[in-house]
Amino acid sequence: MNQTQDILQLSCSRPVLLNELELLSSYEKQIPGSVHYSIMRYSSFPGTDPEDLGIMVYHYRKEDTAANFLELKFCLSGQVYCRQKNTECDSCKLNPNSLSCPERQDSMDLLSFRFSPAHLSQNLRGKKTGPGIAEEILSFRHPNSFSKTLPLCSRSRLVLEALLNHNYTGSMQNIFVNAQIQMLLLYSMECMVSEKEGSGFQCKFLATEDGQEKILNARQILLKHIGDPLTIRELSRKVAINECYLKKGFKEMFGMTIFEFYQSQRMEHARYLLYEKGLNVTDVSVLLGYSSISHFSTAFKKHTGLKPCELLLR
C-alpha cells in the first residue's frame, strides 16, 4: 500500500510527519478479487488544521502492466473517536457522539483504496470501450501517470463516514465495505467526468458552494435532532433556504428525500440501541420521539424486515 504522507502534507496547514501524531486505530485488508484498503485514525494535532481532501493516483507503466493501479486517498477530519469504543462506555451508551464523553477524541482519518486493473476491468462493458476519461482510466488506456486532488463531495463524505463508523464484522463487514468502496469509486469517477463536462447538478443553486453548504448543514441538523423530529418548514428556516430548494437539493445531493434519510438514520440508531446497547423497546421508542411503541415497531419492521423484539432475540 502506498504511503499516505502525500495527502497528509496537502491536507494540513503545515508540514506534518506521521510520527508526530498519536495513532488511535489502524486497519488494513485485501478483499479477495476486489480492493486493498487501509484506514488509519490519528488524534487531531493542534496547529495542523487539516482540510478534508481526496486524491486520485493513476499509476501507469506501459512496459510493466502488472504494476498498474488506481488508488484513492482521503483525509477526513472532524470525526469523533471513543477510546472505549469496544467496551461499555457509559457516557456514550445513549448517544455515541456524546459531547460529554471523557473518552471522546477528535480524529484525523487517512484512508487509502487501491484497485488493480483486473478488478477495474469488471466495470467495463466489453473489450471495446467507448471514449471518455472514465473509460480511459478504468481500462488503463490513459497514457500517462498522474495524481489529482478531488473535492470531497457530500456523497463521498457520507461513504467515508460510514466506513469509519460501521459496526459490521466478519463476512458482513466484507460485504458492507466492498459496497461502500464501489460507491466511492463511482463518485470519484463522476468527479473526474464532471470537471470535463461541467457541473453534474441539475439544481442551479447547487452549483455554488453556498448552496451545497446549506444542504450539508440541513443533513447535520437532522442528525442532531434524531429524537426530536423537525418539520420541513422548521428545517428550511434553520438553513435559510426555501422549502422547495431544500427538498430538491437534498434529494439530488443524497439520492433520497429528507424523510427517507431521516427515517433511515433513525432506524439505524434504533438498531444500534437495541442490539448493541441492549436497551428495551419502550426506552428506544421514547428516545427516538415516537408517540407509541406500535408506531415505532411498524417503522422499524418496514426498515429492517424485523420487529424490534425479533432483533432482541437474535
C-alpha positions in Angstrom: 0.0 0.0 0.0 1.3 3.5 -0.9 2.2 5.8 2.0 -0.4 8.4 3.0 2.3 11.0 3.6 1.5 12.9 0.4 -2.2 13.6 1.2 -1.2 14.4 4.8 1.1 17.2 3.6 -1.6 18.5 1.2 -4.3 18.5 3.8 -2.5 20.2 6.7 -1.6 23.8 7.1 2.0 23.0 8.0 4.3 20.0 7.3 3.4 17.1 9.5 5.1 13.7 10.0 3.1 10.6 10.9 5.3 10.0 13.9 4.1 13.3 15.3 0.6 12.0 15.5 -0.9 9.6 18.0 -2.2 6.5 16.2 -5.7 5.7 17.6 -6.5 2.7 15.4 -5.5 1.1 12.1 -6.9 -1.4 9.8 -5.6 -2.9 6.5 -7.1 -5.6 4.4 -7.2 -7.2 1.0 -10.8 -8.0 -0.1 -10.4 -11.1 -2.4 -10.9 -10.1 -6.0 -11.7 -6.6 -5.1 -9.5 -3.9 -3.4 -6.7 -3.4 -1.0 -7.6 -0.8 1.6 -6.3 0.8 4.8 -7.9 3.1 7.4 -5.6 4.9 9.8 -7.1 7.1 12.6 -4.9 9.6 14.3 -5.7 12.1 17.1 -6.1 15.6 15.8 -2.8 17.6 16.2 -3.0 21.2 17.4 -1.9 23.7 14.7 -2.3 21.4 11.7 -5.9 22.5 10.8 -6.4 19.5 8.4 -8.6 20.1 5.3 -10.9 17.3 4.1 -9.4 16.2 0.8 -9.2 13.4 -1.7 -6.6 12.3 -4.2 -6.8 10.0 -7.2 -3.5 8.4 -8.1 -3.3 6.8 -11.6 -0.1 4.7 -11.9 0.6 3.5 -15.5 3.6 1.7 -16.9 3.3 0.5 -20.5 6.3 -1.8 -20.2 5.1 -3.3 -16.9 1.3 -3.6 -16.9 1.3 -5.8 -13.7 2.5 -2.7 -11.8 -0.5 -0.6 -12.9 -3.0 0.5 -10.3 -5.6 3.2 -9.4 -5.6 4.5 -5.8 -8.0 6.8 -4.0 -6.7 8.5 -0.9 -8.7 10.7 1.6 -8.1 12.8 4.6 -11.2 13.4 6.8 -11.2 15.5 9.9 -13.9 16.2 12.5 -14.8 12.6 13.3 -15.2 11.5 16.9 -13.3 8.5 18.3 -14.1 6.9 21.7 -11.2 5.2 23.4 -13.7 2.7 24.9 -15.5 2.0 21.7 -15.2 -1.7 22.0 -16.2 -1.7 25.7 -19.2 -0.4 27.6 -18.7 3.4 27.7 -21.5 4.7 30.0 -21.2 8.3 28.6 -21.8 7.0 25.0 -24.5 4.5 25.9 -27.4 6.5 24.7 -25.6 8.8 22.3 -22.5 7.5 20.5 -21.5 11.1 19.7 -22.0 12.5 23.2 -20.0 15.7 23.8 -19.8 14.9 27.5 -17.9 11.6 27.0 -14.5 11.9 28.8 -13.0 9.4 26.4 -14.0 11.4 23.3 -11.1 12.2 21.0 -11.3 14.2 17.7 -9.6 12.4 15.0 -7.9 12.9 11.6 -8.5 9.9 9.4 -6.4 8.8 6.4 -8.0 6.2 4.1 -6.5 4.5 1.0 -8.1 2.2 -1.5 -6.0 0.6 -4.3 -7.7 -1.0 -7.3 -6.0 -3.4 -9.7 -6.6 -3.4 -13.5 -8.2 -6.8 -13.3 -10.8 -5.5 -10.8 -11.5 -2.3 -12.6 -12.0 -4.2 -15.9 -15.1 -5.7 -14.4 -16.8 -2.3 -14.7 -16.2 -2.1 -18.5 -19.0 -3.1 -20.8 -16.8 -5.1 -23.2 -13.5 -5.4 -24.8 -14.1 -2.3 -26.9 -14.7 0.6 -24.5 -16.1 4.0 -25.6 -14.4 7.4 -25.5 -14.1 9.5 -22.3 -11.8 10.0 -19.4 -13.6 7.4 -17.2 -13.2 4.7 -19.8 -9.5 5.6 -20.4 -8.7 5.3 -16.7 -10.8 2.1 -16.0 -9.2 0.3 -19.0 -5.7 1.8 -18.3 -5.6 3.3 -21.8 -4.7 6.8 -20.4 -1.0 7.0 -21.5 0.4 9.0 -18.5 0.5 8.5 -14.7 -1.0 11.3 -12.7 -2.1 12.4 -9.2 -5.1 14.6 -9.0 -6.8 16.2 -6.0 -10.6 15.6 -5.7 -13.0 17.9 -4.0 -14.8 15.9 -1.2 -18.4 16.0 -2.3 -21.2 15.3 0.1 -21.9 11.8 -1.3 -18.2 10.7 -0.9 -18.2 12.2 2.6 -21.2 10.1 3.6 -19.5 6.9 2.3 -16.3 7.7 4.2 -18.2 8.4 7.4 -20.0 5.1 7.0 -16.7 3.3 6.6 -15.3 4.9 9.7 -18.3 4.3 11.9 -20.0 1.0 11.0 -20.4 -1.9 13.4 -20.2 -4.9 11.0 -17.8 -7.8 11.5 -16.7 -10.9 9.6 -18.4 -11.6 6.3 -20.9 -8.9 6.8 -18.1 -6.4 7.1 -16.6 -7.5 3.8 -20.0 -7.1 2.1 -20.6 -3.7 3.6 -17.1 -2.3 3.0 -16.9 -3.6 -0.6 -20.3 -2.0 -1.4 -19.1 1.4 0.1 -15.8 1.3 -1.8 -17.6 0.7 -5.1 -19.7 3.8 -4.4 -16.6 5.8 -3.5 -15.1 4.8 -6.9 -18.2 5.8 -8.7 -18.4 9.2 -7.1 -14.7 9.8 -7.7 -15.0 8.9 -11.4 -18.1 11.2 -11.6 -16.0 14.0 -10.2 -13.4 13.4 -13.0 -16.1 13.4 -15.7 -17.9 16.4 -14.3 -14.7 18.5 -14.5 -14.6 17.7 -18.2 -18.3 18.2 -18.9 -19.3 20.8 -16.3 -21.3 20.6 -13.1 -23.3 17.4 -12.6 -26.0 19.1 -10.6 -29.4 19.8 -12.2 -30.4 22.3 -9.5 -28.7 25.5 -10.4 -28.3 26.7 -6.8 -26.2 23.6 -6.0 -23.6 24.9 -8.5 -22.4 27.3 -5.7 -20.6 26.3 -2.6 -23.1 28.3 -0.5 -26.0 26.2 -1.9 -24.2 22.9 -1.2 -23.2 24.0 2.3 -26.8 24.8 3.2 -27.9 21.3 2.2 -25.0 19.7 4.1 -25.9 21.8 7.1 -29.5 20.5 6.8 -28.3 17.0 7.0 -26.2 17.7 10.1 -29.2 19.4 11.8 -31.4 16.3 11.0 -28.8 14.0 12.7 -28.7 16.3 15.8 -32.5 16.0 16.1 -32.7 12.3 15.7 -35.0 12.0 18.7 -36.8 15.3 18.1 -38.2 15.4 14.5 -38.3 18.7 12.7 -40.8 19.8 10.0 -39.6 20.8 6.6 -40.6 24.4 7.4 -38.5 24.4 10.6 -35.5 22.8 8.8 -35.7 25.3 5.9 -35.7 28.2 8.4 -32.7 26.9 10.2 -30.6 26.7 7.0 -32.1 29.8 5.4 -33.3 28.3 2.2 -36.9 27.9 0.9 -38.7 24.6 1.3 -38.7 23.8 -2.4 -35.0 24.3 -2.9 -34.3 22.3 0.3 -36.3 19.3 -0.8 -35.0 19.3 -4.4 -31.4 20.0 -3.4 -31.4 17.3 -0.6 -32.8 14.7 -3.0 -30.2 15.5 -5.6 -27.2 15.5 -3.3 -28.0 12.5 -1.3 -30.2 10.4 -3.6 -33.2 10.3 -1.2 -35.8 12.5 0.2 -35.4 14.3 3.6 -37.9 11.9 5.2 -36.2 8.8 3.7 -32.8 9.9 5.0 -34.1 10.9 8.5 -36.1 7.7 8.9 -33.2 5.5 7.7 -30.8 7.2 10.2 -33.5 7.0 12.9 -33.9 3.2 12.4 -30.2 2.6 12.2 -29.8 4.4 15.5 -32.7 2.3 16.9 -30.9 -0.9 15.7 -27.7 0.2 17.5 -29.5 1.0 20.8 -31.4 -2.3 20.7 -28.8 -4.7 19.5 -25.5 -3.2 20.6 -26.5 -1.4 23.8 -29.3 -3.7 25.0 -32.0 -1.1 25.6 -35.6 -2.3 25.7 -38.2 -1.4 23.0 -40.0 1.0 25.2 -36.9 3.1 26.1 -35.8 3.2 22.4 -39.2 4.3 21.1 -39.2 7.2 23.7 -35.7 8.2 23.0 -36.5 8.5 19.2 -39.6 10.6 19.8 -42.3 8.1 19.0 -45.7 8.6 20.5 -46.4 4.9 20.8 -44.5 1.6 20.8 -46.7 0.3 18.0 -45.8 3.2 15.6 -42.1 2.6 16.4 -42.4 -1.2 15.8 -44.1 -0.6 12.5 -41.5 1.8 11.3 -38.7 -0.5 12.4 -40.1 -3.5 10.7 -40.6 -1.6 7.5 -36.9 -0.5 7.5 -35.2 -3.7 8.8 -37.7 -6.5 8.0 -37.8 -7.4 11.7 -39.9 -6.4 14.7 -37.8 -4.8 17.5 -38.5 -7.8 19.7 -37.3 -10.2 17.0 -34.0 -8.3 16.8 -33.5 -8.6 20.5 -33.9 -12.4 20.3 -31.0 -12.8 17.9 
